[in-house]
Structure formats: C-alpha cells, structure tokens
Amino acid sequence: MSTRNCFSLAAAFVFVTACGGGSSSPAVPIVPSPAPPPLPPAIEAPGGLWFGTLTFDQNMVTEEFVALSADDGRFRFVSVDSEVHFIGAGQVNGTNLSATARAFADAGVNWLDGNHVVETTITAVISERNTFSGTWANESGESGTFEFFYDMLHEKDSATALLEAVWTGYDDLGNPEITFTIDASGAFSGQNAMGCTSIGQFTVIDAEVNLYDVWSDISNCGIAGSYTGFALLADLQVANDALLVSVDDGFRTILLGLEK
C-alpha cells in the first residue's frame, strides 16, 4: 500500500471515531493514488564521426560515405566516391531524427529537376555512439537509404592548440596543391596552386569530442566566397597529423584532406 493510501485510511478512521461512528456510519471510500506518468523517452545524442554507405534508388548506386555530426543536430554527409554532399540540421525525439538538408550533386551533374543543389528531407534512427541509419528524399524526386556506423575517433579531445601547424594538401600524384598555416588560437591563412587565398577560423564545439566549427573567406579565384563547415583531426603516422575539412558556401562544397 502506498504512503498516501495509508495516510488517507488513517485520516478516515480518526474522522469516523471522533464523530462516534458505528456500524451504521457510511464507509469512507479510499481513492487510490494515480499512476505516475510514463517517463519521456531518452533522447539519443546525434553527434559523431560515422562511416558507411548511402544508396541512390533511381540508379541503384551505392557509395561510401563519411558523416560528421554535432550533438546540436547539425550534420554533413560526404561521399568518398564522388562530390555528393548532404548538409543540414535535424531534431531528435527519443531515437528518431527528422531533418532538412541541402543535397549537392556530383561535380558537373544536376539532380532530376536540373538543379545542382536541392532541398532534402531525412528521417533516421539514432543509436547513440553506435548506429545512424534512415532514408532521404529530394524535392526533385530522388530518394534512397543510408546506414552509418560510429567511429571512436570522435571521442578524442579537441583544442585549437592541437591544430597549430603548417598543413599541406596533395593532388592524386602526390604534388602539393594547397597550404594552410594555423596558429594556436585556430586562426588560419591559406593559398592553393591556382592562386586562391583564404583566411578563417577554427573553433572548438565541445572540448571532449573531436569536431571543430570552421569558417573561411576565399578570394582571388573562381570559387571565391564565404564558407562554413566542420573539421576533425585524424592519425596517419602519428597522433593528430591529418586534418579533414568539409565546407560549403551554399552553392559549392569543398572537401580537403591535409597533412602536417
């Protein structure tokens, strides 16, 4: 019996005996305590570094993808096989994520409606720091599925001081084609072989996870603009000797792999 019911029963007994009640007195009903409301479902944190595949139903193509996501719901799905990107933000209710995104087609290719960038809806299920899978559908008519798996590299600590270095990006033949100099505060400047120059800033999102916000202003070339995105540190030969950067300006995407 609950504490409340015990108290109600005792109070009723005192009331009846104080009034000289006997067998002819009406019984005082005992009202049971209401059941407590159910607990809301636990909200799964969507942040992580993820590897997996994404399918395109219309042409039955499956591509390898890497995904970067923050616990505030922002994400970037980046194809390893092409230049397709899905960039957006979502909300999590329990284990379910619903999101809107901008889907960027491969270089020189458009979606079915003739646009290079289209609005996309994403519906997914999150198992925190484990799996991230669901469906996507473009307003242009394309659709598909994805299945990603969590990578522990996400759980390295972050700090702008870890980025301090001169970083170089190489072409497919191993020739240097872009250089960035990042200081301990995360501020940087860069230049590539085509004459593009850039300035920008890396900032820590959460010091306990390996994910950085980044913005950059690019000038003096055909891809000039203001870009934002994510970056993370990786390990090639030694700890933190590689930097992955994914940014866009709303019309173009840039994916960079840099080394110290």
Summary of the structure (lengths in Angstrom):
residues: 260
radius of gyration: 28.0
end to end distance: 68.4
largest distance: 102.3
contacts: 767
relative contact order: 0.12
helix: 9%
strand: 49%
